[in-house]
Amino acid sequence: MAKYNSYPKYKNSGIPWLGEIPEHWEVRKLKYLADCFPSNVDKHSKEGEKKVRLCNYTDVYKNDFIRNSMQFMIASASDEQIEKFKLLSGDVIITKDSETANDIAVPAFVIEDLENVICGYHLSIIRSYEFIDGKYIFRLFQHKRFNSQFEICSNGVTRVGLGVYDLQNAFGVCPPKQEQTAIARFLDYKLAKINRFIQKKKQLIKLLNEQKAAIINQAVTKGLPAEAAAKAGLDANVKMKDSGIEWLGDIPEHWEVRKLKYLANAVLGKMLCNEDKGGYFKRPYLKSKNIQWLNVDFSDVEEMWFSSSELETYRLKKGDLILSEGGEVGKTCMWNNQLEECYIQNSAHKVTINEGNLNHYFLYLFNSYGKKGGFDSIVNRVSIAHLTKDKLINVKCLVPPLIEQQQIVSYIKQETAIINTTISKIEKELALTEEYKTALIAEAVTGKIDVRGYEVPEIVEEDPDSYRDEEIEEELGMVAEDGETYQTQKEDL
């Protein structure tokens, strides 16, 4: 990173992922930098044990910093467990068990003294020795190349785990403590700015999506706004009538209300099948996780086995709607042959709209229903909402004449085009910022940049909403400038 100085002299670390390090730094195994030990305290309460606040896997996985104000689970522990696993300010906690290897050794830092909080099962404590700054160790664990050591050595079938031996014998890098603290303070300061930048951009995306949802909802439940209706040759002062749907209210008088089973064919996907039962075919499929609001997420498409008859039943065809059966019920997207061949699993429905109606209109209608809670009153709910096929086909749909459906779709596409472009631009900006954030951590903790002389103001945690607009703009500009410098360097490689 050209913006920052390098150290005067470097030496070969002897560790492939680490490369060269400053001449006066040392390479040491983690066991010589900190005491590393796993917790055995589970989430259950046992008679005769003391009540404790339990820091569990989710607390660590979802938070960089562990604070006293967090809502911890209540469990119980023996006196011996409380003494051994109580969390102290400066501790680093990491995930030691997970479903996937890349979720192993995710760190969180105990930023303050905690009241009656102990470390829970599936986690390990990294308690730094006196000559080590715990915050530096925390940032070292955030370095992806350092962390990859634990992905490689974790083992398991349905779950993977990180053993004590592998944790203790991982290689780390050790600058003098004064430099560790300087690196930690530098990263605290820079990452606070970056995180505020990310938060503001995500908030902007949220607002843009709300604006888009409002445009869609107005069009598919009330018709086009007067000016747009007149321009399309429709009645700009259309009369309204009661829809008969309590949460929806009035709709245009000439629209019909019909159950989906009279408008489309719906198929619930196939139960998960992980073995070839003879003559089966392994094919890609979509599940609820892949279905987003108006688009398909292809980041985690898996395969399962289908019989020859099932291939026809569950195959997606161009123009089919795919609707989430569970979780965020109502998420709907359209299949446009993004893959040569694809099927659905039973956490999703495919809906084929009959001739005489427009699938794009129903794409927007279902998303509006989902966003406005239109499915909430009919889903089967235990712990997670489920929209059964029987419930789905009996959903009451608003049906304008076909030509009006076409005009509504055209209007929505036109009105949301700029919003979609803006969201796409922000998402690319966020991706670059996350990449820059990762690189900044890596460069600092491995000594590729020298931050000893960097003046860090006193770091005060503040509510991001308390910042003035001009302060936010200044910070966004600083982060963007750093990111652009980083991107330029990448392109020059």
C-alpha positions in Angstrom: 0.0 0.0 0.0 1.8 3.0 -1.3 0.2 5.4 1.2 2.1 3.8 4.1 5.8 3.3 4.7 7.6 -0.1 4.7 10.1 -1.2 7.4 13.8 -0.4 6.6 14.9 -4.1 6.5 13.1 -7.4 6.1 14.0 -11.1 6.4 12.6 -14.4 5.2 10.1 -15.7 7.8 10.5 -19.3 6.5 6.6 -19.5 6.5 5.1 -19.6 3.0 1.9 -17.7 3.8 3.9 -15.1 5.8 6.7 -14.3 3.4 9.1 -11.6 4.5 8.8 -9.9 7.9 10.6 -6.9 9.5 14.1 -7.9 10.5 13.6 -7.5 14.2 10.3 -9.5 14.3 10.1 -13.2 15.3 8.1 -16.2 14.2 6.7 -18.2 17.1 4.1 -20.9 17.6 0.9 -19.6 19.2 1.6 -21.6 22.4 4.6 -19.3 23.1 2.4 -16.2 22.6 -0.7 -17.2 24.6 -2.4 -19.8 26.7 -4.9 -21.6 24.4 -7.6 -23.8 25.9 -11.1 -24.9 24.8 -14.2 -24.6 27.0 -16.4 -27.5 28.0 -19.3 -25.5 29.5 -22.5 -26.4 27.6 -25.8 -24.4 27.5 -27.7 -26.5 30.0 -28.4 -25.6 33.6 -27.7 -28.3 36.2 -28.9 -28.6 39.7 -26.4 -27.6 42.3 -24.3 -25.5 39.9 -24.1 -21.7 40.0 -26.0 -19.5 37.4 -23.7 -17.9 34.9 -24.0 -15.8 31.8 -22.7 -17.9 28.9 -20.8 -16.4 25.9 -21.8 -18.9 23.1 -20.8 -19.6 19.5 -23.2 -17.0 18.0 -22.0 -14.2 20.3 -18.5 -14.7 19.0 -19.4 -15.5 15.3 -21.6 -12.4 14.9 -19.6 -9.8 17.0 -16.0 -8.5 16.8 -16.1 -7.3 20.4 -17.6 -8.9 23.5 -19.2 -6.4 25.9 -20.9 -6.5 29.2 -24.1 -5.1 27.7 -24.7 -8.1 25.5 -27.7 -10.3 26.1 -25.9 -13.6 27.1 -27.6 -16.9 27.6 -28.2 -18.0 31.2 -26.7 -21.4 32.0 -24.9 -23.0 35.0 -21.3 -24.1 35.7 -19.3 -25.6 38.5 -16.9 -23.6 40.7 -14.0 -25.1 38.8 -15.4 -24.2 35.4 -16.2 -20.7 36.5 -12.6 -20.2 37.7 -11.1 -21.7 34.5 -13.4 -20.3 31.8 -14.4 -16.8 33.2 -13.7 -14.2 30.5 -11.2 -11.4 31.2 -10.6 -8.1 29.5 -8.1 -8.7 26.7 -9.1 -12.3 26.0 -9.5 -13.5 22.5 -12.3 -16.1 21.9 -12.4 -18.2 18.7 -14.9 -20.7 17.3 -13.4 -24.2 17.5 -16.2 -26.2 16.0 -18.5 -25.5 13.1 -20.3 -27.0 10.1 -17.6 -25.8 7.6 -13.9 -25.3 7.9 -13.9 -21.7 6.9 -16.0 -20.9 10.0 -13.2 -22.2 12.2 -11.1 -19.8 14.3 -13.4 -16.8 13.8 -12.3 -14.4 16.6 -13.9 -11.9 19.0 -12.1 -9.7 21.5 -13.2 -9.2 25.1 -13.1 -5.4 25.2 -13.9 -4.8 28.9 -14.3 -6.6 32.3 -17.4 -8.8 32.3 -19.7 -9.6 35.1 -20.2 -13.4 35.7 -19.6 -14.3 32.0 -17.9 -17.5 31.1 -16.8 -19.0 27.8 -19.2 -21.6 26.3 -18.8 -24.9 24.4 -17.6 -24.9 20.8 -15.2 -22.0 21.7 -11.6 -21.7 22.8 -9.9 -18.9 24.8 -6.7 -17.3 23.7 -5.2 -15.6 26.7 -2.1 -13.6 25.8 1.1 -13.7 27.8 2.4 -10.5 29.4 4.6 -9.6 26.5 1.7 -9.8 24.0 -1.1 -7.3 23.3 -4.3 -9.3 23.1 -5.8 -6.9 20.6 -2.9 -7.6 18.3 -3.6 -11.4 18.5 -7.2 -10.6 17.7 -6.2 -8.8 14.6 -3.8 -11.6 13.7 -6.7 -14.0 13.8 -8.6 -11.7 11.4 -5.8 -12.2 8.8 -7.2 -14.7 6.3 -3.8 -16.3 5.5 -3.0 -16.8 9.2 -6.5 -18.2 9.7 -6.2 -20.6 6.8 -3.8 -22.7 8.9 -6.8 -23.8 11.0 -9.0 -24.5 8.0 -6.4 -27.0 6.8 -6.0 -28.9 10.1 -9.6 -28.9 11.2 -11.3 -32.3 10.9 -14.7 -33.9 11.0 -17.6 -35.3 8.8 -20.9 -33.6 9.6 -19.0 -31.0 11.8 -15.4 -29.9 11.8 -13.4 -29.1 14.9 -10.0 -27.6 15.8 -8.0 -29.5 18.3 -5.8 -28.0 21.0 -2.6 -29.3 19.5 -3.2 -27.8 16.1 -4.3 -24.5 17.7 -1.2 -24.3 19.9 1.2 -25.2 17.2 0.0 -22.7 14.5 2.7 -20.2 13.5 2.2 -16.6 14.3 4.4 -13.5 14.0 5.6 -11.5 17.0 6.7 -7.9 16.9 7.9 -6.1 20.1 4.9 -5.3 22.3 5.1 -1.6 21.7 4.7 -2.2 18.0 1.8 -4.7 18.6 0.0 -2.0 20.4 0.7 0.6 17.7 -0.6 -1.9 15.1 -3.7 -2.6 17.2 -4.5 1.1 17.7 -3.9 1.9 14.0 -6.3 -0.8 12.9 -8.9 0.2 15.5 -8.9 3.7 14.1 -8.9 2.8 10.4 -11.4 0.0 10.7 -13.8 2.2 12.7 -13.8 4.6 9.7 -14.2 1.7 7.2 -17.0 0.1 9.3 -18.9 3.5 9.5 -18.5 3.8 5.7 -19.9 0.2 5.2 -22.8 0.9 7.6 -23.8 4.1 5.9 -23.7 2.4 2.5 -25.8 -0.5 3.7 -28.3 1.9 5.2 -28.5 3.6 1.8 -29.1 0.3 0.0 -31.9 -0.5 2.6 -33.6 2.9 1.9 -33.3 2.3 -1.9 -34.8 -1.1 -1.6 -37.7 0.3 0.5 -38.3 2.9 -2.2 -38.3 0.1 -4.8 -40.7 -1.9 -2.7 -43.1 1.1 -2.4 -43.1 1.6 -6.2 -43.9 -2.1 -6.8 -46.5 -2.3 -4.0 -48.4 0.7 -5.3 -48.5 -0.6 -8.9 -49.6 -4.2 -8.2 -52.2 -3.4 -5.5 -53.6 0.0 -6.5 -52.7 0.4 -10.1 -50.5 2.9 -11.9 -50.3 6.5 -10.4 -52.7 8.9 -12.2 -50.0 10.5 -14.4 -48.5 7.2 -15.5 -52.0 5.7 -16.0 -53.0 8.6 -18.3 -49.8 8.3 -20.2 -50.5 4.6 -20.8 -54.1 5.3 -21.9 -55.7 4.0 -18.8 -58.3 5.6 -16.6 -56.4 8.1 -14.4 -59.3 8.3 -11.9 -60.2 4.7 -11.7 -62.9 3.7 -9.1 -61.9 1.5 -6.3 -63.7 -1.4 -4.5 -63.1 -3.5 -1.4 -60.8 -6.4 -2.3 -62.2 -8.7 0.4 -58.6 -9.1 1.7 -58.4 -7.5 5.1 -54.7 -6.5 5.0 -55.0 -5.2 1.4 -58.0 -2.8 1.4 -59.3 -1.3 -1.7 -58.3 -2.2 -5.3 -59.3 -0.9 -8.8 -62.9 -1.7 -9.4 -62.3 -3.6 -12.7 -59.6 -6.0 -11.2 -60.5 -9.6 -10.3 -59.5 -11.4 -7.1 -58.8 -15.1 -7.9 -57.1 -18.0 -6.2 -53.7 -18.9 -7.6 -54.8 -22.5 -8.4 -57.0 -21.0 -11.2 -54.1 -19.0 -12.6 -51.0 -21.2 -12.4 -49.6 -24.6 -11.7 -47.5 -24.9 -8.5 -45.0 -27.7 -7.6 -43.2 -28.1 -4.3 -39.6 -29.2 -4.7 -38.1 -32.6 -4.1 -37.0 -33.9 -0.7 -33.2 -33.9 -0.3 -31.7 -37.1 -1.7 -28.0 -37.6 -1.2 -27.6 -41.1 -2.6 -28.0 -42.8 -6.0 -30.8 -45.3 -5.7 -29.9 -46.8 -9.1 -30.4 -45.1 -12.4 -30.6 -41.7 -10.7 -29.0 -38.5 -12.1 -27.0 -36.0 -10.1 -28.3 -32.5 -10.9 -28.0 -28.9 -9.5 -30.9 -27.6 -7.4 -32.1 -24.4 -5.8 -33.2 -24.2 -2.1 -34.7 -21.4 -0.1 -31.3 -19.9 0.6 -30.8 -19.3 -3.1 -34.0 -17.4 -3.5 -33.7 -13.7 -3.0 -36.1 -10.8 -3.5 -36.4 -10.7 -7.3 -33.2 -12.5 -8.1 -31.3 -15.9 -7.7 -28.2 -16.2 -5.5 -25.9 -18.7 -7.2 -23.1 -18.6 -4.6 -24.0 -21.9 -3.1 -25.7 -24.2 -5.6 -25.5 -27.8 -4.6 -26.4 -31.1 -6.4 -28.6 -34.1 -5.5 -30.0 -37.2 -7.1 -33.1 -37.3 -9.2 -34.9 -40.2 -10.9 -35.8 -39.9 -14.6 -39.4 -39.1 -13.8 -38.4 -36.5 -11.2 -36.3 -34.7 -13.8 -39.4 -33.6 -15.6 -41.4 -32.8 -12.5 -38.8 -30.6 -10.7 -36.9 -29.0 -13.6 -37.1 -25.3 -13.9 -38.2 -23.8 -17.2 -37.6 -20.3 -18.5 -40.2 -18.0 -17.0 -41.1 -20.1 -14.0 -41.4 -18.3 -10.7 -39.5 -19.7 -7.7 -41.0 -18.9 -4.4 -39.5 -19.6 -0.9 -41.5 -22.2 1.1 -39.9 -21.3 4.4 -38.0 -18.6 6.3 -38.7 -15.3 4.6 -41.9 -16.5 3.0 -42.7 -14.6 -0.2 -39.3 -14.1 -1.6 -39.8 -14.7 -5.3 -37.5 -14.7 -8.3 -37.8 -15.7 -12.0 -35.9 -18.5 -13.8 -34.3 -17.2 -17.0 -32.1 -20.3 -17.8 -29.2 -18.9 -15.8 -27.9 -22.4 -15.7 -28.3 -24.9 -18.5 -30.2 -27.3 -16.2 -31.6 -26.7 -12.7 -34.2 -28.2 -10.3 -35.8 -27.3 -7.0 -35.6 -28.8 -3.5 -38.6 -28.9 -1.1 -37.8 -25.5 0.6 -39.0 -23.9 -2.7 -42.0 -23.9 -5.0 -42.0 -23.4 -8.7 -45.0 -21.6 -10.1 -45.8 -21.7 -13.8 -48.3 -19.0 -14.8 -51.0 -20.0 -17.2 -51.4 -18.4 -20.6 -53.5 -15.2 -20.5 -51.5 -13.8 -17.6 -48.0 -12.3 -17.3 -45.4 -14.1 -15.1 -43.5 -10.8 -14.5 -46.6 -9.3 -13.0 -47.0 -12.2 -10.6 -43.3 -11.9 -9.8 -43.9 -8.4 -8.5 -47.2 -9.3 -6.9 -45.7 -12.1 -4.8 -42.8 -10.0 -3.7 -45.3 -7.3 -2.6 -47.3 -9.8 -0.7 -44.1 -11.1 0.9 -42.8 -7.6 1.9 -46.2 -6.5 3.2 -46.9 -9.7 5.3 -49.5 -11.0 2.9 -48.5 -14.6 3.5 -48.0 -14.3 7.3 -51.7 -15.0 8.2 -51.8 -18.3 6.2 -48.4 -19.9 6.8 -48.0 -22.9 9.1 -45.7 -21.7 11.9 -44.0 -23.7 14.6 -40.5 -22.1 14.9 -40.0 -21.3 11.2 -42.8 -20.2 8.9 -43.8 -22.7 6.2 -45.9 -22.0 3.1 -47.4 -25.3 2.1 -48.5 -26.0 -1.5 -52.1 -26.2 -0.4 -51.8 -22.8 1.3 -50.0 -21.3 -1.7 -52.5 -22.4 -4.4 -55.3 -20.9 -2.3 -53.6 -17.5 -2.1 -56.0 -14.8 -3.4 -54.3 -12.9 -6.2 -55.1 -9.5 -7.7 -55.6 -9.9 -11.5 -55.8 -6.8 -13.7 -56.5 -7.3 -17.5 -53.5 -8.6 -19.4 -52.8 -5.4 -21.1 -52.7 -3.6 -17.8 -50.5 -6.3 -16.3 -48.1 -5.5 -19.2 -48.2 -1.8 -18.5 -47.7 -2.3 -14.8 -44.6 -4.4 -15.4 -43.3 -1.8 -17.9 -43.8 1.0 -15.4 -42.1 -0.9 -12.5 -39.1 -1.7 -14.7 -38.7 1.9 -15.8 -39.2 3.4 -12.3 -36.8 0.9 -10.6 -34.1 0.9 -13.3 -32.1 3.8 -11.8 -32.6 2.4 -8.3 -31.2 -1.0 -9.4 -28.2 0.6 -11.1 -27.5 2.7 -8.0 -27.7 -0.4 -5.7 -25.4 -2.3 -8.0 -22.9 0.5 -7.9 -23.0 0.7 -4.1 -22.6 -3.1 -3.8 -19.5 -3.1 -6.0 -18.1 -0.3 -3.8 -18.8 -2.3 -0.7 -17.1 -5.4 -2.2 -14.0 -3.3 -2.9 -14.1 -1.8 0.6 -14.3 -5.2 2.2 -11.4 -6.3 0.1 -9.4 -3.3 1.1 -10.3 -3.9 4.8 -9.0 -7.4 4.6 -5.8 -6.3 2.9 -5.2 -3.5 5.4 -5.4 -6.0 8.3 -3.0 -8.4 6.6 -0.5 -5.7 5.7 -0.4 -4.3 9.2 -0.2 -7.5 11.3 2.5 -9.0 9.1 4.7 -5.9 8.9 4.3 -5.2 5.2 3.5 -1.6 6.3 5.1 0.3 9.1 2.6 2.2 11.3 4.8 3.0 14.2 4.8 6.7 13.4 1.2 6.9 12.4 -0.6 9.4 14.7 -3.8 7.9 15.9 -6.4 10.2 17.6 -7.9 9.1 20.9 -10.5 6.5 19.8 -13.9 7.2 21.2 -16.8 4.9 20.4 -19.8 6.9 19.3 -23.2 6.3 17.9 -22.8 6.6 14.1 -26.1 8.4 13.9 -24.6 11.2 16.0 -22.2 12.2 13.3 -22.9 15.3 11.2 -23.3 14.8 7.5 -20.1 16.6 6.7 -18.1 14.4 9.1 -19.6 11.3 7.5 -18.8 12.6 4.0 -15.2 13.3 5.0 -14.8 9.8 6.4 -16.4 8.2 3.3 -14.0 10.2 1.1 -11.0 9.0 3.1 -12.0 5.4 2.9 -12.8 5.7 -0.8 -9.4 7.3 -1.4 -7.6 4.4 0.3 -9.7 1.9 -1.6 -9.0 3.5 -4.9 -5.2 3.5 -4.1 -5.5 -0.2 -3.3 -7.4 -1.0 -6.5 -4.8 0.9 -8.6 -2.0 -1.2 -7.0 -3.9 -4.4 -7.8 -4.4 -3.5 -11.4 -0.7 -2.7 -11.7 0.3 -6.2 -10.5 
